[in-house]
Amino acid sequence: MGDFLPGFLGCWVEAFAKVPFTFLVLVAAIVGVMLMGAARQRRVHDQMRAVWDSAFFAKPPADTEAPRSWIQRLRSREGYQRLFHVLKWQIVPHSFGLIILLALVSIAVLVPLRANLTLAEMSGRICGIIDGQTASEGPANAFVPTDPCWNTGTNVDEGKVYRITLNTEVDGKNSWKDDTIEVTPDGFTDGHRLPWHIEYLAWPLRRSLADGWFQTMAKVIPDDRKSSARLHPLVFRQRNGAGTAYEAEFEAPRTGRLQLFVNDAVLSWWGGLNGTYYANNKGVAVVTIERLDRTSTGGSPGS
């Protein structure tokens, strides 16, 4: 984990890795003591303010002119002043402290999970998250969205441009679904199409945070390595503007074997991975890959 964070955080990361529960309990205790100290300090300030006022400020004469405007009358009311006192010294500080505590806990949990996911991409462990994954029925070029690392059987050359075509038709209609949600190879960015617990809780576990759910992604594996952590989104368009055939152009960022997969969540924890979200994907796509007679798309790889 030290490779993913600044060096001065190394001792904290090491302590969290060894005893995560104790670490979080101590963090919560420190924050709690700080909040208690702040509350006690405010009480002392309030009491001293009362002593100061009683000693140095005389009671205003009885015939002092009352506030004339409605805003002056409102701001001079005891209830109004008490409300802002509570907001300033209790609600806002406690809310801020709670937000900081939740942020610290979130960072302590999510950073190791994302690091584990990145290491799984680099080592190729992520390709084994579906137990009993077997070859899909149909032609050899059939890509199923349950496969987290589908080998296209095609080697690509660095800087060369390829046209990747996916046809998702089965029985005359689009076959791709994310569980029960019908999708295309472009995926979707509207998280409201998902159940709320997946939309908000599974988002940090998506393989590529910058790209949409179920978006088709490419990965090039160099010949001298098992895997790679560099993921490239493919932007598809319908062939002829209609139908179930989709095309994307891909500029190879390196030479190696081309893999395809859809961008979905992977349940990750310390040392483990789970492919539940891949297992509920449905459909099949027949893939064709054609090398084009030019060397650059004028954009980033995958565009």
Secondary structure as the mmCIF struct_conf table of DSSP 4:
data_model
#
loop_
_struct_conf.conf_type_id
_struct_conf.id
_struct_conf.beg_label_comp_id
_struct_conf.beg_label_asym_id
_struct_conf.beg_label_seq_id
_struct_conf.end_label_comp_id
_struct_conf.end_label_asym_id
_struct_conf.end_label_seq_id
HELX_RH_3T_P HELX_RH_3T_P1 GLY A 2 PHE A 4
BEND BEND1 LEU A 5 LEU A 5
HELX_RH_3T_P HELX_RH_3T_P2 GLY A 7 LEU A 9
HELX_RH_AL_P HELX_RH_AL_P1 GLY A 10 LYS A 18
HELX_RH_AL_P HELX_RH_AL_P2 PRO A 20 PHE A 56
HELX_LH_PP_P HELX_LH_PP_P1 ALA A 58 PRO A 61
TURN_TY1_P TURN_TY1_P1 ALA A 62 ASP A 63
HELX_LH_PP_P HELX_LH_PP_P2 THR A 64 PRO A 67
BEND BEND2 SER A 69 SER A 69
HELX_RH_AL_P HELX_RH_AL_P3 TRP A 70 SER A 76
BEND BEND3 ARG A 77 ARG A 77
HELX_RH_AL_P HELX_RH_AL_P4 GLU A 78 VAL A 86
HELX_RH_PI_P HELX_RH_PI_P1 LEU A 87 ILE A 91
HELX_RH_AL_P HELX_RH_AL_P5 VAL A 92 SER A 123
TURN_TY1_P TURN_TY1_P2 GLY A 124 GLY A 124
HELX_RH_3T_P HELX_RH_3T_P3 ARG A 125 GLY A 128
BEND BEND4 ILE A 130 ILE A 130
TURN_TY1_P TURN_TY1_P3 ASP A 131 GLY A 132
HELX_LH_PP_P HELX_LH_PP_P3 ALA A 135 SER A 136
BEND BEND5 GLU A 137 GLY A 138
TURN_TY1_P TURN_TY1_P4 ALA A 140 ASN A 141
STRN STRN1 ALA A 142 PHE A 143
TURN_TY1_P TURN_TY1_P5 PRO A 145 THR A 146
TURN_TY1_P TURN_TY1_P6 PRO A 148 CYS A 149
STRN STRN2 TRP A 150 VAL A 156
TURN_TY1_P TURN_TY1_P7 GLU A 158 GLY A 159
STRN STRN3 VAL A 161 ASN A 167
STRN STRN4 GLU A 169 VAL A 170
TURN_TY1_P TURN_TY1_P8 ASP A 171 GLY A 172
STRN STRN5 LYS A 173 ASN A 174
STRN STRN6 LYS A 177 ASP A 178
TURN_TY1_P TURN_TY1_P9 ASP A 179 THR A 180
STRN STRN7 ILE A 181 GLU A 182
TURN_TY1_P TURN_TY1_P10 PRO A 185 ASP A 186
STRN STRN8 PHE A 188 PHE A 188
HELX_RH_3T_P HELX_RH_3T_P4 GLY A 191 ARG A 193
BEND BEND6 LEU A 194 LEU A 194
HELX_RH_AL_P HELX_RH_AL_P6 TRP A 196 LEU A 201
TURN_TY1_P TURN_TY1_P11 ALA A 202 ALA A 202
HELX_RH_3T_P HELX_RH_3T_P5 TRP A 203 LEU A 205
STRN STRN9 ARG A 206 ARG A 206
BEND BEND7 ARG A 207 ARG A 207
TURN_TY1_P TURN_TY1_P12 LEU A 209 ALA A 210
BEND BEND8 ASP A 211 ASP A 211
STRN STRN10 TRP A 213 TRP A 213
TURN_TY1_P TURN_TY1_P13 PHE A 214 PHE A 214
STRN STRN11 THR A 216 ILE A 221
TURN_TY1_P TURN_TY1_P14 ASP A 223 ASP A 224
BEND BEND9 LYS A 226 LYS A 226
BEND BEND10 ALA A 229 ALA A 229
STRN STRN12 HIS A 232 PRO A 233
STRN STRN13 ARG A 237 GLN A 238
HELX_RH_3T_P HELX_RH_3T_P6 ARG A 239 GLY A 241
BEND BEND11 ALA A 242 THR A 244
STRN STRN14 ALA A 245 GLU A 251
BEND BEND12 PRO A 253 THR A 255
STRN STRN15 GLY A 256 VAL A 262
STRN STRN16 ALA A 265 ALA A 265
STRN STRN17 LEU A 267 TRP A 269
TURN_TY1_P TURN_TY1_P15 TRP A 270 GLY A 271
STRN STRN18 GLY A 272 ASN A 274
HELX_RH_AL_P HELX_RH_AL_P7 THR A 276 ALA A 279
TURN_TY1_P TURN_TY1_P16 ASN A 280 ASN A 280
STRN STRN19 ASN A 281 LYS A 282
STRN STRN20 ALA A 285 ARG A 291
BEND BEND13 ASP A 293 ASP A 293
BEND BEND14 THR A 295 THR A 295
BEND BEND15 GLY A 298 GLY A 299
TURN_TY1_P TURN_TY1_P17 PRO A 301 GLY A 302
#
